[in-house]
Amino acid sequence: LFGARAALIGGCIGTSNTLAGQMFDVPVYGTAAHSFTMAFAHETDAFRAFVRTFPEHAILLIDTYDTLEGARRAAALGPAVRGVRLDGGDLLALSRAVREILDAAGLPRALIVASGDLNEERITALAAAGAPIDLYGVGTDLATSRDAPALGGVYKLVAIEAGGERRAVRKLGAEKATYPEPKQVYRRRGPDGRFTEDLVALASETLAGEPLLVAAIRGGEPCGPAPGLAEIRARARAQIEALPPGVRRLEQADAHPVRITPALHELAERLHPERT
């Protein structure tokens, strides 16, 4: 449920999760399962039943048996068919052949939806090759992370308050060294509005840029009303679009620059035992 919500924030236009559609008031997309088609004696009977049930939104799954024959049977139903779905195989070749069948049947506006273990690499390759696919349905690789199934994180002290005094602390050690004191992160933009760098600063510093860390809860109470899904989606889209093209590149992407302010660096150096 919340995986669907996260996908919508990230840029998806809808969800196949009907409960998510109801809870978050977002468009619901979906087609029939292969089992639906197999429950009928003939594929055409399944298509007709689906069109009767969803007269304005029928996306027919055409690869239960023979994909191209399924496309012809779907096209024979005429404009009542909103589109067709391909759920595997050579999506580039199949989408081109299916597009020809639909166009020849007078259905140039019928959509082609692709699904089946898709991820960003496969979608990028299909788009680059000019596959006539209008919508991509992504499931497993959107709600899970094959390449990084766990998000590593550590919780460390940065300061101690006792007896009315506050003392900055830091951890040293290979790969897990920390910086002392509470912090703020300032994101800077160039003249074109795109992000140029992030500065990690002491919370007591005030610098040019957008402060990214904003209090959400104080003393167990929310600091203000939570933004709605539409507002969150708009902000996420604006933030992504403000990234430089090199950072957004799928392969050999540039690293977004992150720097430590001199004040934070100097404090960390003073707390290093070899420098005291």
RAFEN-V388585 format. One record per residue. N is the residue number from 1. RES is the residue in one letter. SS is DSSP state (alpha for helix, beta for strand, coil for the rest). BURIAL is I if it has 24 or more other C-alpha atoms within 12 Angstrom, else O. Layout:
BEGIN
N:RES:SS:BURIAL ; N:RES:SS:BURIAL
END
This chain:
BEGIN
1:L:coil:O ; 2:F:alpha:O ; 3:G:alpha:O ; 4:A:alpha:I ; 5:R:alpha:I ; 6:A:alpha:O ; 7:A:alpha:I ; 8:L:alpha:I ; 9:I:alpha:I ; 10:G:alpha:I ; 11:G:coil:I ; 12:C:coil:I ; 13:I:coil:I ; 14:G:coil:I ; 15:T:beta:I ; 16:S:coil:I ; 17:N:coil:I ; 18:T:alpha:O ; 19:L:alpha:O ; 20:A:alpha:I ; 21:G:alpha:O ; 22:Q:alpha:O ; 23:M:alpha:O ; 24:F:alpha:I ; 25:D:coil:O ; 26:V:coil:I ; 27:P:coil:O ; 28:V:beta:O ; 29:Y:coil:I ; 30:G:coil:I ; 31:T:coil:I ; 32:A:coil:I ; 33:A:coil:O ; 34:H:alpha:O ; 35:S:alpha:O ; 36:F:alpha:O ; 37:T:alpha:I ; 38:M:alpha:O ; 39:A:coil:O ; 40:F:coil:O ; 41:A:coil:O ; 42:H:coil:O ; 43:E:alpha:I ; 44:T:alpha:I ; 45:D:alpha:O ; 46:A:alpha:I ; 47:F:alpha:I ; 48:R:alpha:I ; 49:A:alpha:I ; 50:F:alpha:I ; 51:V:alpha:I ; 52:R:alpha:O ; 53:T:alpha:O ; 54:F:coil:O ; 55:P:coil:O ; 56:E:coil:O ; 57:H:coil:O ; 58:A:coil:I ; 59:I:beta:I ; 60:L:beta:I ; 61:L:beta:I ; 62:I:coil:I ; 63:D:coil:I ; 64:T:coil:I ; 65:Y:coil:O ; 66:D:coil:O ; 67:T:alpha:I ; 68:L:alpha:I ; 69:E:alpha:O ; 70:G:alpha:I ; 71:A:alpha:I ; 72:R:alpha:I ; 73:R:alpha:I ; 74:A:alpha:I ; 75:A:alpha:I ; 76:A:coil:O ; 77:L:coil:I ; 78:G:alpha:I ; 79:P:alpha:I ; 80:A:alpha:I ; 81:V:coil:I ; 82:R:coil:I ; 83:G:beta:I ; 84:V:beta:I ; 85:R:beta:I ; 86:L:beta:I ; 87:D:coil:I ; 88:G:coil:I ; 89:G:coil:O ; 90:D:coil:O ; 91:L:alpha:I ; 92:L:alpha:I ; 93:A:alpha:O ; 94:L:alpha:I ; 95:S:alpha:I ; 96:R:alpha:I ; 97:A:alpha:I ; 98:V:alpha:I ; 99:R:alpha:I ; 100:E:alpha:O ; 101:I:alpha:I ; 102:L:alpha:I ; 103:D:alpha:I ; 104:A:alpha:O ; 105:A:coil:O ; 106:G:coil:O ; 107:L:coil:I ; 108:P:coil:O ; 109:R:coil:O ; 110:A:coil:I ; 111:L:beta:I ; 112:I:beta:I ; 113:V:beta:I ; 114:A:beta:I ; 115:S:coil:I ; 116:G:coil:O ; 117:D:coil:I ; 118:L:coil:I ; 119:N:coil:I ; 120:E:alpha:O ; 121:E:alpha:O ; 122:R:alpha:I ; 123:I:alpha:I ; 124:T:alpha:O ; 125:A:alpha:O ; 126:L:alpha:I ; 127:A:alpha:O ; 128:A:alpha:O ; 129:A:coil:O ; 130:G:coil:O ; 131:A:coil:I ; 132:P:coil:I ; 133:I:coil:I ; 134:D:coil:I ; 135:L:beta:I ; 136:Y:beta:I ; 137:G:coil:I ; 138:V:coil:I ; 139:G:coil:I ; 140:T:alpha:O ; 141:D:alpha:O ; 142:L:alpha:I ; 143:A:alpha:O ; 144:T:coil:O ; 145:S:coil:O ; 146:R:coil:O ; 147:D:coil:O ; 148:A:coil:O ; 149:P:coil:O ; 150:A:coil:O ; 151:L:coil:O ; 152:G:coil:O ; 153:G:coil:O ; 154:V:coil:O ; 155:Y:coil:O ; 156:K:coil:O ; 157:L:coil:O ; 158:V:coil:I ; 159:A:beta:O ; 160:I:beta:O ; 161:E:beta:O ; 162:A:beta:O ; 163:G:coil:O ; 164:G:coil:O ; 165:E:beta:O ; 166:R:beta:O ; 167:R:beta:O ; 168:A:beta:I ; 169:V:coil:I ; 170:R:coil:I ; 171:K:coil:I ; 172:L:coil:O ; 173:G:coil:O ; 174:A:coil:O ; 175:E:coil:O ; 176:K:coil:O ; 177:A:coil:O ; 178:T:coil:I ; 179:Y:coil:I ; 180:P:coil:I ; 181:E:coil:I ; 182:P:coil:I ; 183:K:beta:I ; 184:Q:beta:I ; 185:V:beta:I ; 186:Y:beta:I ; 187:R:beta:I ; 188:R:beta:I ; 189:R:beta:O ; 190:G:coil:O ; 191:P:coil:O ; 192:D:coil:O ; 193:G:coil:O ; 194:R:coil:O ; 195:F:beta:I ; 196:T:beta:I ; 197:E:beta:I ; 198:D:beta:I ; 199:L:beta:I ; 200:V:beta:I ; 201:A:beta:I ; 202:L:beta:I ; 203:A:coil:O ; 204:S:coil:O ; 205:E:coil:O ; 206:T:coil:O ; 207:L:coil:O ; 208:A:coil:O ; 209:G:coil:O ; 210:E:beta:O ; 211:P:beta:O ; 212:L:coil:O ; 213:L:coil:O ; 214:V:coil:O ; 215:A:coil:O ; 216:A:coil:O ; 217:I:beta:O ; 218:R:beta:O ; 219:G:coil:O ; 220:G:coil:O ; 221:E:beta:O ; 222:P:beta:O ; 223:C:coil:O ; 224:G:coil:O ; 225:P:coil:O ; 226:A:coil:O ; 227:P:coil:O ; 228:G:coil:O ; 229:L:alpha:I ; 230:A:alpha:O ; 231:E:alpha:O ; 232:I:alpha:O ; 233:R:alpha:I ; 234:A:alpha:O ; 235:R:alpha:O ; 236:A:alpha:O ; 237:R:alpha:O ; 238:A:alpha:O ; 239:Q:alpha:O ; 240:I:alpha:O ; 241:E:alpha:O ; 242:A:coil:I ; 243:L:coil:I ; 244:P:coil:O ; 245:P:alpha:O ; 246:G:alpha:O ; 247:V:alpha:O ; 248:R:alpha:O ; 249:R:coil:O ; 250:L:coil:O ; 251:E:coil:O ; 252:Q:coil:O ; 253:A:coil:O ; 254:D:coil:O ; 255:A:coil:O ; 256:H:coil:O ; 257:P:coil:O ; 258:V:beta:O ; 259:R:beta:O ; 260:I:beta:I ; 261:T:coil:I ; 262:P:alpha:O ; 263:A:alpha:I ; 264:L:alpha:I ; 265:H:alpha:O ; 266:E:alpha:O ; 267:L:alpha:I ; 268:A:alpha:I ; 269:E:alpha:O ; 270:R:alpha:O ; 271:L:coil:I ; 272:H:coil:O ; 273:P:alpha:O ; 274:E:alpha:O ; 275:R:alpha:O ; 276:T:coil:O
END
